[in-house]
């Protein structure tokens, strides 16, 4: 039986009666990259639905700042409609109902941004030490859940005649680390889950490109989020990383670019794109060698 999605307390703005503005759904937008993307889209003229686990400020299990309520208020301050929904990627029965709630509220979705990831036990353990139940949960939360959400959104997009999916991927799913966790590396479960997720955009583009669907990966590079800043083992990211706003600005460029600017199914590297678009200083060292791959 499906679990009805919970709406964030501040999501009181009624849906527009005239569909004149594009609508985006951004998962994992209570803080970090997701929040930055949601605000960038709102500033670019989108109404934005957001999901996350933390509904109100000060209730994060990890003591992190940010919430659906605070991001919702920031979106509305930019003149956009906001719709916040509590969603846990591990609650399979709640995923499709959450998408349905967004479709009921706005009527359509033009852009889906799959940003949310699963965080929990075993996230930062070496492979020989991790409980395989935690590995399974992480793969479910970082890959299976995204496919469930994306399939429902794509059905609505195809019915409407088109739409864009952007998957926030990771270098961990594309390359090998230089060392283990704590010394420039990451968990095997994270690499495997993001590696599988990285393949989705290309297949979606091949299957649905002729039906008006664009699908891309956006590889953020090193980004200093609230979670990264408070984890000593990720200090190498904190020392070299860019602000989350870079990812939001690059994503807006991606979804607004004329058809054919970015080949359907490809990966955009945010650091290089930021340099080419003038969002980063031209003399700053890029952590990514290419713009597209």
Rosetta blueprint (number, residue, H / E / L):
1 X L
2 X L
3 X L
4 X L
5 X L
6 X E
7 X E
8 X L
9 X L
10 X L
11 X L
12 X L
13 X L
14 X L
15 X L
16 X L
17 X L
18 X L
19 X L
20 X L
21 X L
22 X L
23 X E
24 X E
25 X E
26 X E
27 X L
28 X L
29 X L
30 X L
31 X L
32 X H
33 X H
34 X H
35 X H
36 X H
37 X H
38 X H
39 X H
40 X H
41 X H
42 X H
43 X H
44 X L
45 X L
46 X L
47 X E
48 X E
49 X E
50 X E
51 X E
52 X E
53 X L
54 X L
55 X L
56 X L
57 X L
58 X L
59 X L
60 X L
61 X L
62 X L
63 X L
64 X L
65 X L
66 X L
67 X L
68 X H
69 X H
70 X H
71 X H
72 X H
73 X H
74 X H
75 X H
76 X H
77 X H
78 X L
79 X L
80 X L
81 X L
82 X E
83 X E
84 X E
85 X E
86 X E
87 X L
88 X L
89 X L
90 X L
91 X L
92 X H
93 X H
94 X H
95 X H
96 X H
97 X H
98 X H
99 X H
100 X H
101 X H
102 X H
103 X H
104 X H
105 X H
106 X H
107 X L
108 X L
109 X L
110 X L
111 X E
112 X E
113 X E
114 X E
115 X L
116 X L
117 X L
118 X L
119 X L
120 X L
121 X L
122 X L
123 X L
124 X L
125 X L
126 X L
127 X L
128 X L
129 X L
130 X L
131 X L
132 X H
133 X H
134 X H
135 X H
136 X H
137 X H
138 X H
139 X H
140 X H
141 X H
142 X H
143 X H
144 X H
145 X H
146 X H
147 X H
148 X H
149 X H
150 X H
151 X H
152 X H
153 X H
154 X H
155 X H
156 X H
157 X H
158 X H
159 X H
160 X H
161 X L
162 X L
163 X E
164 X E
165 X E
166 X E
167 X E
168 X E
169 X E
170 X L
171 X H
172 X H
173 X H
174 X L
175 X L
176 X L
177 X L
178 X L
179 X L
180 X L
181 X E
182 X L
183 X L
184 X L
185 X E
186 X L
187 X L
188 X H
189 X H
190 X H
191 X H
192 X H
193 X H
194 X H
195 X H
196 X H
197 X H
198 X H
199 X L
200 X H
201 X H
202 X H
203 X H
204 X H
205 X H
206 X H
207 X H
208 X H
209 X H
210 X H
211 X H
212 X L
213 X E
214 X E
215 X E
216 X E
217 X E
218 X E
219 X E
220 X L
221 X L
222 X L
223 X E
224 X L
225 X L
226 X H
227 X H
228 X H
229 X H
230 X L
231 X L
232 X H
233 X H
234 X H
235 X H
236 X H
237 X H
238 X H
239 X H
240 X H
241 X L
242 X E
243 X L
244 X H
245 X H
246 X H
247 X H
248 X H
249 X H
250 X H
251 X H
252 X H
253 X H
254 X H
255 X H
256 X H
257 X L
258 X L
259 X L
260 X L
261 X L
262 X L
263 X L
264 X L
265 X L
266 X L
267 X E
268 X E
269 X E
270 X H
271 X H
272 X H
273 X H
274 X H
275 X H
276 X H
277 X L
278 X L
279 X L
280 X L
281 X L
282 X L
283 X L
284 X L
285 X L
286 X L
287 X L
288 X L
289 X L
290 X L
291 X L
292 X E
293 X L
